[in-house]
Amino acid sequence: MNARTLSAGVTSGPHPHRGRPATPFLRERILESASILFAEREFDRVLVDEVAARARVGKGSVYRRFGSKEELYVAVVIAGFHELQGQILAALRQAQSTREKIATIVRHALRFFWARRQFFALLRDPQALPRDQARAYRAQRRNLARMLSEVLREGAERGAIRADLDTRLAAESVLGMVRGLNRYGREFATADVASDTIIAIFLDGCGTRPSAEPRRGANRASGGGD
């Protein structure tokens, strides 16, 4: 992950330490170091000392710019989420059908958060995230919802999606499934299986076609055997 990209879209800012000269790209170095370690191991197994050592800074520098390991972790996730959206936009240019575009967004988003379970736990704790980090995440999520809503709107114009659907609500429904399976489905499914399920439910539904489901008593009515 590029260090400059990591810092994009993250507003939880450094708090400059008076009387001490700033180290060039210090924040970016810390974020890049943390992103590598959090990608390798679960949140609880990553130590701030390790982040500092990889970034070649003192542990105090990490805490001066990020008040806690939780804040550092969230900053990494938000920055990565910003980068994720760029990857989705690039992938959408290669997708042709509405189904392919929806599948692209679902797969990228679900895989991104599949290894970041702790992030949703922090979101549920109103004290865990500083306001600027919470705002940054909400802004990034709104961007993703708008991206999906636009794909659905174009699909409705093509006749691939029902024209009577509110595409904003439909987009939120898809993202709700992404979040739900990330939180509750990882113990019995893979990210690919979860993605396939979301896409199938949203685009195909869960019910069988009427002609494929035998009616009760059909055998008796037709003189079938006993």
C-alpha positions as CSV (number, residue, x, y, z in Angstrom):
1,M,0.0,0.0,0.0
2,N,1.4,3.4,-1.0
3,A,2.2,5.6,2.0
4,R,0.7,8.7,0.4
5,T,-2.5,6.9,-0.6
6,L,-2.8,5.6,3.0
7,S,-3.1,9.1,4.3
8,A,-5.8,10.1,1.9
9,G,-9.3,10.6,3.3
10,V,-8.2,10.3,6.9
11,T,-9.0,13.4,8.9
12,S,-7.9,12.3,12.3
13,G,-4.9,14.5,12.3
14,P,-1.6,14.7,13.8
15,H,-1.3,16.9,16.8
16,P,2.0,18.7,16.2
17,H,4.3,18.6,19.2
18,R,5.4,22.1,20.0
19,G,9.1,22.7,20.2
20,R,10.0,19.6,18.2
21,P,10.8,19.6,14.5
22,A,8.4,17.6,12.4
23,T,9.7,14.4,10.8
24,P,8.9,14.3,7.1
25,F,6.1,11.8,6.2
26,L,6.1,10.5,9.8
27,R,2.3,9.9,9.8
28,E,2.5,8.1,6.5
29,R,5.3,5.9,7.7
30,I,3.4,4.9,10.8
31,L,0.2,4.2,8.8
32,E,2.1,2.1,6.3
33,S,3.8,0.1,9.0
34,A,0.5,-0.5,10.8
35,S,-1.2,-1.5,7.6
36,I,1.3,-4.2,7.0
37,L,1.2,-5.6,10.5
38,F,-2.6,-5.5,10.8
39,A,-2.8,-7.3,7.4
40,E,-0.5,-10.1,8.7
41,R,-2.1,-10.6,12.2
42,E,-5.3,-10.0,14.1
43,F,-5.8,-6.7,15.9
44,D,-5.1,-8.1,19.4
45,R,-1.8,-9.7,18.3
46,V,-0.2,-6.5,16.9
47,L,1.8,-4.4,19.4
48,V,2.3,-0.7,19.1
49,D,6.0,-1.3,19.8
50,E,6.1,-3.4,16.6
51,V,4.5,-0.7,14.6
52,A,7.0,1.9,15.9
53,A,9.9,-0.4,15.2
54,R,8.9,-1.1,11.6
55,A,8.3,2.6,11.0
56,R,11.6,3.4,12.6
57,V,10.1,5.8,15.1
58,G,9.7,5.9,18.8
59,K,6.6,4.4,20.4
60,G,5.7,7.9,21.8
61,S,5.5,9.2,18.2
62,V,2.8,6.7,17.4
63,Y,0.8,7.7,20.5
64,R,1.3,11.5,19.8
65,R,-0.3,11.1,16.4
66,F,-2.8,8.4,17.2
67,G,-4.1,8.4,20.7
68,S,-4.4,4.6,21.0
69,K,-4.0,1.4,19.0
70,E,-7.7,1.5,18.3
71,E,-7.4,4.9,16.7
72,L,-4.4,3.8,14.7
73,Y,-6.2,0.7,13.5
74,V,-9.3,2.7,12.4
75,A,-7.1,5.2,10.6
76,V,-5.5,2.4,8.6
77,V,-9.0,0.9,7.8
78,I,-10.4,4.2,6.6
79,A,-7.4,5.0,4.5
80,G,-7.6,1.5,3.0
81,F,-11.3,2.0,2.4
82,H,-10.5,5.1,0.4
83,E,-8.0,3.1,-1.7
84,L,-10.6,0.3,-2.1
85,Q,-13.0,2.6,-3.8
86,G,-10.4,3.5,-6.4
87,Q,-9.8,-0.2,-7.0
88,I,-13.6,-0.7,-7.4
89,L,-13.9,2.1,-9.9
90,A,-11.0,0.6,-12.0
91,A,-12.7,-2.8,-11.9
92,L,-16.1,-1.4,-12.9
93,R,-14.6,-0.1,-16.2
94,Q,-14.0,-3.7,-17.2
95,A,-17.4,-5.0,-16.2
96,Q,-20.1,-5.1,-18.9
97,S,-23.4,-6.2,-17.4
98,T,-25.3,-4.8,-14.4
99,R,-24.8,-8.2,-12.7
100,E,-21.1,-8.0,-13.2
101,K,-20.9,-4.5,-11.8
102,I,-22.9,-5.4,-8.7
103,A,-20.8,-8.5,-8.2
104,T,-17.6,-6.4,-8.5
105,I,-18.7,-4.0,-5.8
106,V,-19.9,-6.7,-3.4
107,R,-16.8,-8.9,-3.8
108,H,-14.3,-6.1,-3.3
109,A,-16.2,-4.6,-0.3
110,L,-16.8,-7.9,1.4
111,R,-13.2,-9.2,0.9
112,F,-11.8,-5.9,2.2
113,F,-13.7,-6.1,5.5
114,W,-13.5,-9.9,5.8
115,A,-10.1,-9.6,7.5
116,R,-11.0,-6.5,9.5
117,R,-13.6,-7.8,11.9
118,Q,-12.4,-5.7,14.8
119,F,-13.3,-2.6,12.9
120,F,-17.0,-3.3,13.2
121,A,-16.6,-4.0,16.9
122,L,-15.1,-0.5,17.3
123,L,-17.9,1.0,15.3
124,R,-20.4,-0.4,17.8
125,D,-18.6,1.4,20.7
126,P,-19.5,5.1,20.6
127,Q,-16.5,5.9,22.7
128,A,-14.0,4.0,20.6
129,L,-13.8,6.4,17.6
130,P,-13.0,10.1,17.8
131,R,-15.6,12.2,15.9
132,D,-13.3,13.0,13.1
133,Q,-12.6,9.3,12.4
134,A,-16.3,8.5,12.6
135,R,-17.0,11.3,10.1
136,A,-14.3,10.1,7.8
137,Y,-15.7,6.6,7.8
138,R,-19.2,7.7,7.2
139,A,-18.1,9.9,4.3
140,Q,-16.2,7.0,2.7
141,R,-19.2,4.7,3.2
142,R,-21.6,7.2,1.6
143,N,-19.3,7.3,-1.4
144,L,-19.5,3.5,-1.8
145,A,-23.3,3.6,-1.4
146,R,-23.6,6.3,-4.1
147,M,-21.4,4.2,-6.4
148,L,-23.6,1.2,-6.0
149,S,-26.8,3.2,-6.3
150,E,-25.5,4.6,-9.6
151,V,-24.9,1.1,-10.9
152,L,-28.4,0.1,-9.9
153,R,-29.9,3.3,-11.5
154,E,-28.1,2.5,-14.8
155,G,-29.3,-1.1,-14.5
156,A,-32.9,0.1,-14.1
157,E,-32.5,2.2,-17.3
158,R,-31.2,-0.9,-19.1
159,G,-34.1,-3.0,-17.9
160,A,-31.8,-5.3,-15.8
161,I,-33.2,-3.9,-12.5
162,R,-36.8,-3.2,-11.6
163,A,-37.5,0.5,-12.4
164,D,-39.8,0.9,-9.4
165,L,-37.0,0.3,-6.8
166,D,-35.5,3.1,-4.8
167,T,-31.9,2.6,-5.8
168,R,-30.6,4.3,-2.7
169,L,-32.5,1.9,-0.4
170,A,-31.5,-1.1,-2.6
171,A,-27.9,0.0,-2.3
172,E,-28.2,0.2,1.4
173,S,-29.8,-3.3,1.5
174,V,-26.8,-4.8,-0.4
175,L,-24.3,-3.1,1.9
176,G,-26.3,-4.2,4.9
177,M,-25.9,-7.8,3.7
178,V,-22.2,-7.2,3.2
179,R,-21.8,-6.0,6.8
180,G,-24.0,-8.7,8.2
181,L,-22.2,-11.6,6.7
182,N,-18.9,-10.0,7.7
183,R,-20.0,-10.0,11.3
184,Y,-21.9,-13.3,11.5
185,G,-21.0,-15.5,8.5
186,R,-17.3,-15.9,8.6
187,E,-17.4,-18.8,11.0
188,F,-19.2,-21.1,8.5
189,A,-18.4,-19.5,5.1
190,T,-15.6,-18.1,3.0
191,A,-15.6,-14.5,1.6
192,D,-16.3,-15.9,-1.9
193,V,-19.2,-18.0,-0.8
194,A,-20.6,-15.1,1.2
195,S,-20.3,-12.8,-1.9
196,D,-22.0,-15.3,-4.1
197,T,-24.9,-15.6,-1.6
198,I,-25.4,-11.8,-1.4
199,I,-25.4,-11.5,-5.2
200,A,-27.8,-14.4,-5.7
201,I,-30.2,-13.2,-3.0
202,F,-30.3,-9.6,-4.3
203,L,-30.5,-10.4,-8.0
204,D,-32.3,-13.8,-8.0
205,G,-34.2,-14.0,-4.8
206,C,-34.6,-17.0,-2.5
207,G,-37.9,-18.4,-3.7
208,T,-38.2,-21.1,-6.3
209,R,-40.1,-20.5,-9.5
210,P,-43.8,-21.4,-9.1
211,S,-43.6,-24.1,-11.8
212,A,-40.7,-25.8,-10.1
213,E,-42.5,-26.2,-6.7
214,P,-45.0,-29.0,-6.6
215,R,-48.3,-28.1,-5.0
216,R,-49.6,-30.0,-2.0
217,G,-51.9,-32.8,-2.9
218,A,-50.9,-32.7,-6.6
219,N,-50.3,-36.4,-6.7
220,R,-53.7,-37.2,-5.2
221,A,-55.5,-34.8,-7.5
222,S,-53.9,-36.3,-10.6
223,G,-54.5,-39.9,-9.4
224,G,-50.9,-40.5,-8.4
225,G,-50.0,-43.6,-6.4
226,D,-50.5,-44.0,-2.7
